[in-house]
Amino acid sequence: MAALTPTAAPAPGGTPRRARDPKAVRVRARRRPRVWRGAVLALAGLYFLVPLLSSFVFTVHTPGQGVSFAAYTGILSAEGFTRSLLLSLGLAAATILLALLLAVPALVGVRLGAPRLRPLVEIVCMLPLVVPPIALVTGVTTVLRWGPDHLSRTPLYQTFLAVQNESFPVVLVLAYTVLALPFVYRSLDAGLRAVDVPTLVEAARNCGASRLYVILRVILPNLRSSLAGASFLTLALVLGEYTIASLLGFRPFAVWIVSVSGAQARMSVAVSLLSLLITWALLLLLSRAGTRAASATPAPPAPSGTSASLTSPASGKE
Amino acid sequence: MPAPSSSAPGAADGTRRRRRAPRAWLGALPLLVFAALCFGLPVGALLYGAVTRDDPATGATALTGEHLQRSLQGPYLTSLAGSVELSALTAVIATLLGTLIAQAVVTSRGGALRNAVLTASGVLANFGGIPLAFAFVATLGISGVVTRLGHLDSAGWNLYSFTGLAVIYLYFLVPLMVLVSVPALDGLRPQWREAAQNAGATSWQFWRHVGLPVLAPSLLGGFVLLFGSAFAAHATAAALVGGSVPLVTLKIADALSGNVLVGQENVALALSLDMIVIAGLVMAVYLPLQRRSTRWLH
């Protein structure tokens, strides 16, 4: 580790020792970190690539039977695939819409005229991080059990039944929105920090713009990349969510993958690999959007917003 | 939408921002109501169920510590300990490996390598749950590719075990740590190192007195984040081990779906409460650390 600095710093000033004997220092400085760094990165690369590669091999190659792509070609016609995927996509769309509709007005409103509410909004949005999804779902089941137990005579009971509709379980949208709030908040907060909202609003209002126009055409376009970031993270979260859906007895995508794994192990691995690639593509898009925003605005919070939302814990792994 | 105000547009004077204030909070109202209903209500129900008991005969509800007590005994305690053990172990390993990888990336000169590693980390840190479990089943499971090639099963390898789970958890924890520690290591300015060298410090002395103290909050914060992340993980373990490794998330799921005994719901609630307390402690450690570590990063 001793020899790292020279490589890290392309010697803006150059230490006197290096100036006196540049060659010797450079040779010594370079070889060791190269070996060390190469070994670390190679081992890490191995660990991270091998599961992906062997998943692919597993899906196309059956020992003793040769290579076949049946696991991939059979996905579309598999029982329940289309339904569960469409359900997941529908849930994701509804969750994104609800989360943004709740978070954008709250964050903009807090910035415009209610700064004292800001800590409250922040705490409310970050609290779900403290409650693991499995704990949230125990609470949700308890509440849902009140329906038949206590409310069967009241009109509220119909609401309880409606949110648990098998074909589009609204209760999942509500739960996922709660899970997504921390990520949506962080992404939007970072975006808003780079924009001077009150000045923008005042400027637009002075030009005669209506309030709705200000929101839709002035504020939202400035938040485009953080809106995209929030949406992508929510999408990834909903597509991969298993815990809540399975314990409430619904069958979106992740639950479907598990349910076919017993009979068609190859296909479940193939679908897993595909869903990883899709998530990968989405997050690449997201980081593109993030870097573009970062280069467009010199304000420091913009890049940290993207990385903060990317580093957010537990987004897909509950 | 913030504050539909009655003032005509363009009626501008210095008090405009102040006049808008009384109604801007309306924008936050839907969010707060939603959080109260969809987050506050379930969590409240959880707390209530964890500390009360319904008497089946009279229907009366009484306050009791019995569920919490049961959740800290026998197999439940084992599962809590198992979760804490697994999370702590994987978080320690991932903190070390992640920092090492991050240091290798930070000290490398190529921008391409750095970008590639950071993007890959962003993806892999979000790669969890069911797909991850199946990727590892295909790799290191009983008929997994690597297992067959390396004849690992005869060497005693078992993916469906504590060690197996740890190997899988590292797959998303290490990238998460890379993402956390790269900014921290970037904040370690080369000038400090040069100053230390010019003052005659050895490399060990530099790390002991400058490097680690500056990095400590970030690394500790990263560790805590990883711990929380591993602690809350359920899907991977559920898809993989079923019940063969005692984990609190699996126990809760079992109790909730009535796999064990009817009437276990309250213990599930108590266990959830235990988890929330632990996760809350984790956050209580993490947030101040994060605030402290940002001091050096700008």
Contacts between the chains, C-beta under 8 A, distances in Angstrom:
chain1	res1	chain2	res2	distance
A	1	B	203	5.8
A	1	B	207	7.3
A	2	B	202	7.8
A	2	B	203	3.9
A	4	B	103	7.7
A	4	B	107	4.8
A	4	B	193	8.0
A	5	B	190	5.4
A	5	B	193	4.5
A	5	B	194	6.5
A	5	B	197	7.4
A	7	B	107	5.6
A	7	B	108	7.6
A	7	B	109	6.2
A	8	B	106	6.8
A	8	B	107	4.7
A	8	B	190	5.4
A	9	B	190	3.3
A	9	B	191	7.8
A	9	B	193	7.8
A	9	B	194	7.3
A	10	B	109	7.7
A	13	B	194	7.9
A	15	B	194	5.9
A	15	B	197	6.9
A	15	B	198	6.5
A	33	B	107	6.1
A	36	B	104	7.4
A	37	B	104	4.2
A	37	B	107	6.6
A	37	B	108	6.0
A	40	B	100	5.5
A	40	B	101	6.0
A	40	B	104	4.5
A	41	B	101	7.0
A	41	B	104	5.5
A	41	B	105	7.7
A	41	B	113	7.7
A	41	B	117	7.8
A	44	B	97	7.5
A	44	B	101	5.2
A	44	B	174	7.4
A	47	B	170	7.8
A	47	B	171	7.7
A	47	B	174	8.0
A	48	B	120	7.1
A	48	B	124	6.3
A	48	B	171	7.2
A	48	B	175	7.8
A	50	B	139	6.4
A	50	B	146	6.5
A	51	B	135	4.7
A	51	B	136	5.9
A	51	B	138	7.6
A	51	B	139	4.4
A	51	B	140	7.8
A	51	B	171	7.0
A	52	B	135	6.8
A	54	B	138	6.0
A	54	B	139	4.3
A	54	B	144	6.7
A	54	B	145	3.6
A	54	B	146	5.5
A	55	B	134	7.5
A	55	B	135	4.6
A	55	B	138	4.4
A	55	B	139	6.4
A	57	B	138	8.0
A	57	B	145	5.0
A	58	B	138	3.6
A	58	B	139	7.4
A	58	B	144	6.8
A	58	B	145	5.2
A	59	B	138	7.2
A	63	B	148	7.1
A	101	B	30	7.6
A	102	B	30	5.5
A	102	B	31	4.5
A	102	B	34	5.4
A	103	B	31	6.4
A	105	B	1	5.5
A	105	B	2	6.5
A	105	B	27	3.9
A	105	B	28	7.4
A	105	B	30	6.8
A	105	B	31	7.6
A	106	B	27	5.5
A	106	B	28	4.1
A	106	B	30	7.2
A	106	B	31	3.9
A	106	B	32	7.6
A	108	B	2	5.8
A	108	B	27	6.1
A	109	B	1	8.0
A	109	B	2	4.1
A	109	B	3	7.1
A	109	B	24	4.5
A	109	B	25	6.4
A	109	B	26	6.6
A	109	B	27	2.3
A	109	B	28	5.3
A	110	B	24	7.2
A	110	B	25	7.7
A	110	B	27	7.1
A	110	B	28	5.6
A	112	B	2	5.0
A	112	B	3	7.1
A	112	B	20	6.3
A	112	B	24	4.6
A	112	B	27	7.6
A	113	B	2	6.8
A	113	B	3	6.4
A	113	B	17	7.3
A	113	B	20	4.8
A	113	B	21	3.8
A	113	B	22	7.4
A	113	B	23	7.1
A	113	B	24	2.7
A	113	B	25	7.2
A	114	B	21	6.6
A	114	B	24	4.7
A	114	B	25	4.0
A	114	B	27	7.9
A	114	B	28	6.6
A	117	B	25	5.5
A	117	B	28	5.3
A	120	B	28	7.8
A	120	B	32	7.4
A	121	B	28	5.5
A	121	B	31	6.6
A	121	B	32	7.5
A	124	B	31	6.9
A	124	B	32	6.3
A	124	B	35	4.6
A	124	B	39	7.8
A	125	B	31	7.7
A	125	B	35	7.9
A	127	B	35	7.8
A	127	B	39	6.8
A	128	B	39	6.3
A	129	B	228	7.8
A	129	B	279	7.7
A	129	B	283	6.4
A	130	B	276	6.2
A	130	B	279	5.0
A	130	B	280	4.9
A	130	B	283	5.2
A	131	B	39	7.7
A	131	B	43	6.2
A	131	B	276	5.6
A	131	B	279	7.1
A	132	B	231	7.2
A	132	B	232	3.6
A	132	B	234	7.6
A	132	B	249	7.2
A	132	B	272	7.8
A	132	B	275	5.4
A	132	B	276	7.4
A	132	B	279	5.9
A	133	B	232	6.8
A	133	B	234	6.9
A	134	B	232	7.2
A	134	B	234	5.0
A	134	B	249	4.8
A	134	B	252	5.2
A	134	B	253	6.5
A	134	B	272	6.9
A	134	B	275	7.2
A	135	B	46	6.7
A	135	B	252	7.5
A	135	B	272	3.7
A	135	B	273	7.6
A	135	B	275	5.2
A	135	B	276	5.4
A	136	B	39	7.8
A	136	B	42	6.1
A	136	B	43	7.5
A	137	B	256	7.3
A	138	B	46	5.8
A	138	B	252	6.3
A	138	B	256	5.9
A	138	B	265	7.8
A	138	B	268	5.2
A	138	B	269	5.5
A	138	B	272	4.5
A	139	B	41	7.7
A	139	B	42	3.0
A	139	B	43	5.3
A	139	B	44	7.7
A	139	B	45	5.1
A	139	B	46	3.8
A	139	B	269	7.7
A	139	B	272	7.2
A	140	B	42	4.7
A	141	B	256	6.3
A	141	B	265	7.6
A	142	B	42	7.0
A	142	B	45	4.2
A	142	B	46	6.3
A	142	B	49	5.2
A	142	B	265	7.3
A	142	B	269	6.6
A	143	B	41	5.7
A	143	B	42	5.3
A	143	B	45	4.9
A	146	B	45	7.8
A	174	B	38	4.5
A	175	B	38	7.1
A	177	B	34	7.3
A	177	B	38	7.0
A	178	B	35	7.5
A	178	B	38	5.4
A	178	B	39	4.9
A	181	B	35	7.5
A	198	B	17	6.1
A	202	B	12	7.7
A	202	B	16	7.1
A	202	B	17	7.3
A	205	B	9	5.5
A	205	B	10	7.3
A	205	B	12	7.8
A	206	B	10	6.4
A	206	B	12	6.1
A	208	B	9	5.7
A	208	B	10	6.2
A	209	B	9	7.4
A	210	B	9	7.1
A	211	B	1	6.9
A	211	B	2	7.4
A	211	B	3	7.6
A	211	B	4	6.3
A	211	B	5	7.5
A	212	B	1	7.0
A	215	B	1	6.0
A	215	B	2	7.7
A	233	B	126	7.9
A	236	B	126	5.8
A	240	B	128	6.9
A	240	B	129	4.7
A	240	B	130	6.9
A	240	B	131	7.0
A	240	B	235	7.8
A	241	B	129	7.5
A	242	B	129	5.5
A	242	B	130	5.2
A	242	B	234	7.6
A	242	B	235	3.8
A	242	B	238	7.1
A	242	B	239	7.5
A	243	B	234	4.7
A	243	B	235	5.6
A	243	B	238	7.5
A	243	B	249	7.8
A	243	B	253	7.5
A	246	B	238	7.7
A	247	B	253	6.1
A	247	B	256	5.7
A	247	B	257	6.5
A	254	B	129	6.4
A	254	B	130	4.6
A	254	B	235	6.9
A	257	B	130	5.3
A	257	B	131	7.4
A	257	B	134	7.0
A	258	B	130	6.0
A	258	B	238	8.0
A	258	B	239	5.5
A	261	B	134	6.6
A	261	B	137	8.0
A	261	B	239	7.3
A	265	B	137	7.4
A	268	B	134	5.3
A	269	B	134	4.9
A	269	B	135	6.9
A	269	B	137	6.9
A	269	B	138	4.4
A	271	B	131	7.9
A	272	B	130	6.7
A	272	B	131	3.6
A	272	B	132	7.7
A	272	B	133	8.0
A	272	B	134	4.1
A	272	B	135	5.8
A	273	B	131	7.4
A	273	B	135	6.8
A	275	B	131	5.2
A	276	B	127	5.8
A	276	B	131	5.2
A	276	B	135	7.2
A	279	B	123	6.9
A	279	B	126	6.5
A	279	B	127	6.7
A	280	B	123	4.9
A	283	B	119	7.9
A	283	B	122	5.7
A	283	B	123	5.0
A	283	B	126	6.3
A	284	B	119	6.6
A	284	B	123	7.4
A	287	B	119	5.7
A	287	B	122	6.0
A	300	B	298	6.9
A	304	B	183	7.8
A	307	B	122	7.6
A	307	B	179	6.3
A	307	B	183	7.3
A	310	B	122	4.2
A	310	B	125	6.9
A	310	B	126	7.1
A	310	B	179	6.4
A	311	B	122	7.8
A	311	B	125	6.5
A	311	B	176	6.2
A	311	B	179	4.3
A	311	B	180	5.9
A	311	B	225	7.8
A	313	B	176	7.0
A	313	B	225	5.6
A	313	B	226	7.9
A	313	B	228	5.9
A	313	B	229	3.9
A	313	B	232	7.7
A	314	B	128	7.9
A	314	B	228	7.4
A	314	B	229	5.2
A	314	B	232	5.1
A	314	B	233	7.1
A	315	B	126	5.4
A	315	B	128	7.8
A	316	B	126	5.2
A	316	B	127	7.0
A	316	B	128	4.7
A	316	B	129	5.3
A	317	B	127	8.0
A	317	B	128	2.3
A	317	B	129	4.8
A	317	B	132	7.1
A	317	B	172	5.9
A	317	B	229	7.1
A	317	B	233	5.0
A	317	B	235	6.5
A	317	B	236	6.3
A	318	B	128	7.9
A	318	B	129	6.8
A	318	B	232	6.2
A	318	B	233	6.6
A	318	B	234	5.4
A	318	B	235	5.8
